[in-house]
Amino acid sequence: DGYRELMEELGGVKILSSRSIPASSATDGESPEKRQKLDKEAGEGFVITLMLLEKHILEITLFKTPNEKDGGLRVSDAKLTTPTTIPMPGPSTDGKASNDENSNNEMTTSLMETMHSVSLSNLSISKIMSQKPSVEVTIPPLDDLVSWSRSLESLSSSSSSSSSTSPHGIRFVIAETMARLRTSRARVAELATLRDRYAAQVYDVDSAIAEQEVVCAINEGITVALRLGADCPLAPGSVYVSEMFGVGGWEDRQLE
């Protein structure tokens, strides 16, 4: 037990519980005809509850598929039952001397004025900043991971002569969910730093796939808009500069 607990702690995955569920649970909400057909095809299922990274609770539903040659378990659903939004901290107040605080406040005000000036001159940045700023990072739903896991299981079944249940589907869902959680945590930390140093404003582009846009002033004349992809900031190339504009004498050739 001690060794198992150690491995769970190091791996970031802890099994909290598992329970069986009847096959009829897979057909809830279907028409009587379709439910009868699905009941014949589906076997009993299981719900596994996991704790990921000591904080997030993941429920994975698996169903037996007796109509297939291996009669194994397939991922039917996966969802986080803990909150799927992570709030971004406000401006840093770490007890620095009042002179430092005043200096930081003046710098922030100056950077905000730069962004405002640029928004009056650049249509793209103005359009971004006309939205309501976001105050949190959203962890996307896991439906796409479930769909991909089924594809992996199908490929594994077709390429393997073994009759044992393939672990690729559930392994994929757990690994990718943990990657999304780590990415969301890292993004919150990065955005907090950008807000402190460059008065960054954060806007949601598509919360379903965790895309966001950040507008920040890197000095008292240049404003940059950054597009954050779903894997930002952990994956290389997951963020790019979508707009860069300068006021107060900055020319395009200098910005390039």
C-alpha positions in Angstrom: 0.0 0.0 0.0 2.8 2.4 0.9 4.5 1.7 -2.5 1.3 2.2 -4.4 0.6 5.5 -2.6 4.1 6.7 -3.4 3.7 5.8 -7.1 0.3 7.6 -7.1 1.9 10.7 -5.6 4.8 10.8 -8.0 2.5 10.2 -11.0 -0.1 12.7 -10.0 -2.9 10.2 -10.4 -4.8 8.6 -7.4 -7.7 6.2 -7.7 -10.4 7.3 -5.4 -13.2 4.8 -6.2 -14.8 2.6 -8.8 -18.3 1.4 -9.1 -20.3 -0.7 -11.6 -23.3 0.7 -13.5 -26.0 -1.2 -15.4 -26.0 -1.3 -19.2 -29.2 0.7 -19.3 -27.3 3.8 -18.1 -25.7 3.9 -21.5 -29.1 4.3 -23.2 -30.8 6.9 -21.0 -32.6 9.5 -23.1 -32.8 7.3 -26.2 -36.1 6.2 -27.8 -37.5 2.8 -26.7 -36.5 1.1 -30.0 -33.0 2.4 -30.0 -32.7 1.7 -26.3 -33.6 -1.9 -26.9 -31.0 -2.2 -29.6 -28.3 -0.6 -27.6 -29.1 -2.7 -24.5 -28.4 -5.8 -26.6 -25.1 -4.4 -27.8 -23.9 -2.9 -24.5 -22.6 -4.7 -21.5 -22.3 -3.5 -18.0 -20.0 -0.5 -17.3 -17.9 1.1 -14.6 -17.2 4.6 -13.4 -13.7 5.2 -12.2 -13.1 8.3 -10.0 -9.5 9.7 -10.0 -7.8 12.6 -8.3 -5.3 14.3 -10.6 -2.5 16.5 -9.4 -3.8 16.4 -5.8 -6.7 18.8 -6.6 -8.8 17.9 -9.6 -11.4 15.1 -9.7 -11.9 13.2 -13.0 -14.7 10.7 -13.6 -14.3 8.2 -16.5 -17.1 6.0 -17.6 -16.3 2.7 -19.3 -18.7 0.2 -20.9 -18.1 -3.4 -22.0 -18.7 -4.1 -25.7 -19.6 -7.7 -26.1 -20.3 -7.2 -29.8 -16.6 -6.8 -30.4 -14.2 -9.7 -30.7 -12.3 -8.7 -27.5 -15.3 -7.9 -25.4 -13.2 -5.2 -23.7 -13.9 -1.9 -22.0 -14.3 1.3 -24.0 -14.3 4.9 -22.7 -17.8 6.2 -22.9 -17.5 9.6 -21.1 -15.0 11.7 -19.1 -15.6 14.8 -17.1 -14.1 16.9 -14.4 -16.4 17.2 -11.4 -14.3 19.9 -9.7 -14.4 23.5 -11.0 -13.2 23.9 -14.5 -12.2 27.6 -14.2 -9.0 28.9 -12.6 -9.2 32.6 -11.5 -6.3 34.8 -12.4 -4.8 36.7 -9.4 -5.2 40.4 -9.2 -2.3 42.9 -9.2 0.6 41.9 -7.0 0.5 43.4 -3.4 3.5 41.9 -1.8 4.2 44.6 0.8 6.9 46.5 -1.0 7.9 50.0 0.1 5.4 52.7 -0.8 7.9 54.4 -3.2 8.1 51.1 -5.2 4.3 50.8 -5.2 3.9 54.3 -6.4 6.5 53.7 -9.1 4.7 50.5 -10.2 1.4 52.3 -10.3 2.7 55.1 -12.4 4.3 52.6 -14.8 1.0 50.6 -15.1 -0.9 53.8 -15.7 1.5 54.8 -18.4 1.3 51.4 -20.1 -2.5 51.5 -20.0 -2.5 55.0 -21.6 -0.3 53.6 -24.4 -2.7 50.7 -25.0 -5.6 53.2 -25.1 -3.8 55.4 -27.5 -3.0 52.5 -29.8 -6.6 51.3 -29.7 -7.7 54.6 -31.1 -5.4 54.2 -34.0 -5.4 50.5 -34.7 -8.7 48.9 -35.7 -7.7 45.3 -34.9 -6.5 46.1 -31.4 -9.5 48.3 -30.8 -11.8 45.4 -31.7 -10.0 43.1 -29.2 -10.1 45.7 -26.4 -13.8 46.4 -26.9 -14.6 43.0 -25.4 -15.0 42.4 -21.7 -11.6 41.3 -20.2 -11.4 37.8 -18.9 -10.6 37.2 -15.2 -10.1 33.4 -15.4 -8.7 30.5 -17.5 -11.2 27.8 -18.5 -10.3 24.1 -18.7 -12.0 22.9 -21.9 -14.5 20.0 -21.9 -13.1 16.5 -22.4 -15.5 15.4 -25.1 -12.9 15.6 -27.8 -10.5 13.4 -25.8 -13.3 10.7 -25.5 -13.7 10.8 -29.3 -10.0 10.5 -29.9 -9.7 7.7 -27.3 -12.3 5.6 -29.3 -10.2 6.1 -32.4 -7.1 4.9 -30.7 -8.9 1.8 -29.3 -10.3 1.0 -32.7 -6.8 1.2 -34.3 -5.3 -0.9 -31.5 -8.0 -3.6 -31.9 -7.6 -3.8 -35.6 -3.8 -4.0 -35.4 -3.5 -6.4 -32.5 -4.3 -10.1 -32.4 -4.5 -10.1 -28.6 -8.0 -10.4 -27.1 -7.2 -8.5 -24.0 -8.7 -5.1 -23.3 -6.7 -2.2 -24.8 -5.5 0.4 -22.3 -4.7 3.0 -24.8 -8.1 4.8 -24.6 -8.2 5.4 -20.9 -4.4 6.1 -20.8 -4.9 8.7 -23.5 -7.8 10.5 -21.7 -5.9 10.6 -18.3 -2.6 11.8 -19.9 -4.3 14.5 -22.0 -6.5 15.7 -19.1 -3.4 16.1 -16.9 -1.7 18.0 -19.7 -4.7 20.4 -19.9 -4.6 20.9 -16.2 -0.9 21.6 -16.1 -1.2 24.0 -19.1 -4.1 25.9 -17.4 -2.1 26.3 -14.2 1.0 27.4 -16.1 -1.1 29.9 -18.1 -2.5 31.5 -15.0 1.0 32.0 -13.7 2.2 33.5 -17.0 -0.8 35.8 -17.3 -0.3 37.1 -13.8 3.3 38.0 -14.6 2.2 39.8 -17.8 -0.5 41.8 -15.9 2.1 42.9 -13.3 4.9 43.8 -15.7 3.0 45.0 -18.8 -0.5 45.9 -17.7 -1.8 43.0 -19.9 -5.5 42.7 -20.6 -6.8 39.2 -21.3 -9.7 38.3 -23.6 -11.4 35.0 -24.4 -11.4 34.0 -28.1 -12.9 30.5 -27.7 -13.1 29.1 -24.1 -14.2 25.7 -25.5 -10.7 25.2 -26.9 -8.9 27.5 -24.4 -7.8 30.1 -26.9 -7.3 33.6 -25.6 -5.9 36.9 -26.7 -3.6 39.2 -24.7 -3.0 42.9 -25.3 -0.1 44.5 -23.5 2.2 47.5 -23.8 5.9 46.5 -23.8 7.0 50.1 -23.3 5.5 53.6 -23.5 5.0 53.5 -27.3 4.4 49.9 -28.4 1.4 47.7 -27.9 1.3 44.0 -28.8 -1.6 41.6 -29.2 -0.7 37.9 -28.6 -2.8 35.0 -29.6 -2.6 32.1 -27.1 -3.3 28.6 -28.5 -4.8 25.8 -26.5 -1.4 24.4 -25.4 0.1 27.8 -24.4 2.5 28.2 -22.6 3.9 24.7 -22.4 4.1 23.8 -26.1 6.5 25.6 -28.4 4.8 27.7 -31.0 1.6 27.9 -29.1 1.6 31.7 -28.9 2.2 34.2 -31.7 2.1 37.9 -32.2 -1.1 38.8 -34.0 -0.7 42.6 -33.9 2.1 45.1 -33.1 1.5 48.8 -33.3 3.4 51.8 -32.1 2.6 55.4 -31.4 4.7 58.5 -30.7 7.1 58.2 -33.7 7.4 54.4 -34.1 7.5 53.3 -37.8 6.5 50.0 -39.3 10.1 49.1 -40.4 11.3 49.6 -36.8 8.6 47.3 -35.4 9.4 44.6 -38.0 
